[in-house]
């Protein structure tokens, strides 16, 4: 699938000179060792923007990349998936991080100002992570909830913690007579898109709003970014929300029903669910977008996952920017890059087969 109507409007200056106000990417998430796989000898500044879910992983990859390339600076502004894609399209940044891939009609419509007109985009699934359904309920550490009950809670049809639907799957748990306070993202979010996709695929008669990046209904509490949702859940008794599992480790979480099992969020479960899902058809060979099967009954699969993509061009209007993106992406999908992301962000390393496909896509960047 080719990119159409791409305007080349000063992408060289935009990528080279833009200074983002987000986190400095070499803060935190330091790697356990230098990445032997990271390309060396590069210099310059690479700017990216996008998913908050990837933030810790990007910091870890940056530490690896900058160890091999001390003359490179990588800045990543974690403003959300939607903002990241928009910034990439406008040429304001050299790459985006996004918890969903571009849709085919979005690729057709363009423009992608940093790219040479007529070239494909690169989308590689570099970060695979469970989305935890986390809650704060005094005295209760875990709950088993089926998809219809989860959908009812977030759709606003189940409003109290002692509702019969919750009690039915939690024998022996003393549920309080307490209002449920659901928390959702206030910003345009790939995490929201993945969570609502799970609801739409598994409980479409209850969740009738489809798979959407912007929360579609009134009610509940809205919070900015992953950290905002986590803080809102922690801030009150009776709250429940959804967030990247790496940032919910000190919260209680829901085990979801998969076939006859109750499966808690884990990197291993997310990897099993991804392996059970196909690549989307009709895309360029460099565009590795997955259609996640949320209804899988594969043993151990945790289908409430996000696949977060690194997005770039196959050919950049500024070749120097292309070299930096190619080097950074290669670091992210290398064995060392995936291992340091797993250690620092709790993500699931991509399989050897997917890594080979991703590297072939990255090799096309110039």
N, C-alpha and C positions, 0 to 999 in steps of 0.2 A: 504494500500500500504506500503510495507516494504522497509526500507533503505537497499541497498546492498553495498557490498565492502567498509565497513566503517573501516578505519584504526584508531586504538587507539594509537596515537603518542604523548604521553605526554600532554594530554588535561588538566590534573590536574595542572601541572606547568603553562601552558599557561593561564588558566583562573585565577589562583591565583595571578600570578606575573605580567601580562601584564599591562603597564601603557600607557593609550592612551593620544594623544596630543590634543584631542578635548576639548569641553567645559566641565567645571566641572558641573556635573548635578545638583548640589544644588544652582546654580546661577539662579536667576529670577524664574518666574512661580511659586511662592510660593503658597501653598494651603491656602484656607480660614480657614480650621480647621483641626486638626489631623484626620487621617482616622481610625475610629473605626473598620473598616473591615480589616485593614492591619494586617497580621500575625506578631506576636511579638516574641522577644527573639532570633533573628538571629544575626549572626556576620560574618564579612568577607568582601571581595571585590568582586563586580560583575561588569564585563565589558561588554558593548554592543556597537554596531556600526550600522549605517544605515541611514535611511531616514531623510533628513533635515526637511521634513514636520512634523515629529513627535517631533522635538526637544523640543518645548515649552511644549508639553504634557508630554514628558518623564521627563522634569525638575519638572513639577507639581507632577507627580506620585512619583518621587524620594523624594520630600519633604514629601509627605504623608508616604512613606515607611520608610524613615529615622527617622521620628518623632516617629514611633512605634518601630524602631530598631536603636537606636543611635550608635550601634557598627558596623553598615553596611555602606560601601561606595559603591555608584553606579556611575560608569563613563560611559558616552555615547558619542561616537565620531560620529558626524553627517556628515559623508562623502558620503552619498548617498545610495540608496537602493541596487544597485549592489555591491558596496564595502562591505556593511553590510552583505549581503548573502555570499559573498566570504570569509569574515573574520569568519563568523559562521561556514562555511563548513570546514575551515582549523583548527578550534579549537582555533583560536586566541581570540575569545570572547565567552562569555557564552550565549548571545542571540543576535538576529538581529532585527532591525526595517526595514520593507520593504513595499513600496507602491504597491508591487505585491507579490503574493504568489509564492513559488517554483512551476515550472511546473512539471507535472508528470514524464516526461523523466529525468528532473534534479534530482528528488528524487531517481529514479531508478539508475541513474549513480553514485550518491554520489561523493566522500565520505563525511561523517559528523563526523569529528574527535573527537568532544567532546562527542558524543553519544555512548552508548553501541551498538555494532554491532547487526543488525537485528531488532532494535526497530524503532518505528515510530517517525516522527517529530510532533511537536505541532505548529500550525499556528492559531492564534486567531485575529480576526478583532477588535482591541482595539481602533483604531482611525479612525473616519469617518468624512470626511471634503469635502466641495466643493472646486473645482479648479476654481479660478476666471480667466476669460479672461480679463485682465486689460490693460488699454491703457492710453496714455498721449497725449491729443489733446486739445490744448488751446481753452477754452471757451465751451467745450462739456463735460458734466458730465456723460452721459450714452448713450448707443446705443443698438438698437435691431438688432441682426444678426441671420439669419437662418444658419443651419449647413453647407449648400453648400458654403455660403459666408465666414464663418469662415475657412472652409477647403481651399477655394481659396486664402485667405490671407496668410495662413501658407504654402501652396504649392507654392506660388509665382506667381499665375495666376491673382490675383487681387492686383494691385500694387499702387493704388492711392486712397486717402480717399474720393474723389468725384466720385468714380466708381458707375455706375448705380445700381449695385447689392446692394451696401450699401445704396444708396439714396432711393431705392425702399421700404425699411422697416423702414425708418426714416424720414417720412414726417415732414416738418417744421424745420428740423435740417440743419443749414448752414454748409455744409461740405466743408473743404478747398481743394484747388488744391495743394495737398501736398503728397509727396511720403510716402508710408507706410513702417515703419521700424520694421519688426517682430523680436522678441527676443525669443530664445530657449535655453534650457539647453545644456551646453557643456559636461557635465558629464553623465555617465550612470545613468538614473533616472527613478524611478517608477512613478513620476509625469508625465514625458514624456510618459511613457507607458500608463497611464490612459488617458491622453489627446489625444494621437494618437488613442487609442482604441475608444474614442468618435468619432473622425473624421472618422475612418474606418467603424464604425457601422452605422453612420448617413449620410455619404456623400462619399461612396466608389468610386463613379465615378469621384470625384474630388480629393480626397485624396487616392492615389493608393499605398501607402507605407506600409499599414498595421498598426498593433499595435506593436510599437517598443520602447525599452528603450533608444536607442541612436539615436539622430536626424538624419534622413536618407538623407537629401538633403543639397546642398550647398546654400549659400545665407543667408541673415539676420545676426543678431548679436548673438553670442554664449556667455553664461555667466555661471559661476560655481555656482551651488547650488541655492536654492530658493532665498536667499538674493541677490545673484548676478543678477538674473533675475529681481527682484524688483528694484534694483538700476539702472539697465540698462534702464528699462521702465521710471523711474523717470528722467533719465539723458538726455532725448531728446524729443522734440516735434514731434509727429507723430509715436511714438513707440507703440507696442502692444505685449503682451506676456501672458504666463500662469503660475500661481503659486498658492500655497495653499492660500485660501482666508484669513486666519488669518493674513497673512503678506501683504495684499493688501488693508487694510482698508482706507488708505489715497490716493488711486488711483481711477480713474474712471473705471467702469466695464461694461461688456456686459451682457445684458439679452438675453438668448437663447430661441429659439422657441421649445416649447413642445406641440404638438398638435396644438390647436388654441391659446395657451397662450404664453406670453413672461415672462420668469421666471428668476429672478435675483439670483445670488449665495447666498445661505443661508444654515446654518446647518440643518434647518428644511426641506428644499428641498432635501438636500443630503440624509437625513434619509428616506424620502418618496421613493426616487429612490432606495435605498438599500432594503427597505422592498418589493419592487416590483421585486427584483432579486432573483434567486435561488442559492443555494449552488452548487458547481461543483460536479458532480458525479464521482465515482471511487476513492475516497480518503478515508484515514483512518478516524475513528470517531473523532480523535483529530486534524484533518486538516480541518479547517473551511474556505475554500477558496470559494469566491463568483464569479459567472459569472454575471457581472453587465449588466443589460439590459439598454443600452444607448438610445434605441428607445422607451422607455415607454412613454405613453401619460397620465399617472396617473396625476390627477390634483395636481399642486403644486410641482411636482417632478423636481429636478435639476439634470440632468443626467451627468453633467461634474463633477464627484466626484472621490475621491480616497478613497479606503479602505486600510488603512495601518495596517500591521500585526506585531504582536510580535511573534517571531519565536524561538523555543527552541526544546529540546529533550524530549521524554517521559521518557527516562532513561539516566542519565549522567554517564560517566566514573568516574567522581568525584561526589559522593553523596552530598557533601557540596555545590558544585555549583548548583546541582539540587534543593536543598532546597532554595537557594537564588533566583533562577529563578522562582520557584513556588510561593514564597512569593511576589516577585515583580509583576509577572503577575496577581496574585490574587488582589493585590492593584489596578492595572491599570483598571481591569474590574469591580471592586466594584462600588457601587453607589457613594461612596465618590470620588473614583478615576475618574470616568466618569464626575462627576459634576465639579471637580476642573479642569479637562482638558477643559470642556466646557467654564468655566469662564476665564481661562487663555489663551487658544488656539483657542476658537471659534468653537470647534468641536461639532459634534452631538452625544449625549449619545446613546449608543447602547440600543436596546430594551430589556425588561425583558426576553423575550424568548431567544434572542441571548446571553444575559449575562449568562443565565442558561446553555446553550450549551457550552459557552466558559469556564465556571467554571468547568464543567464536564471534559473538555479537560485538563485544568490546574491541576485538581485533579489527573490526570494520571501521572504527572511528579514525578520522584523520582531519 
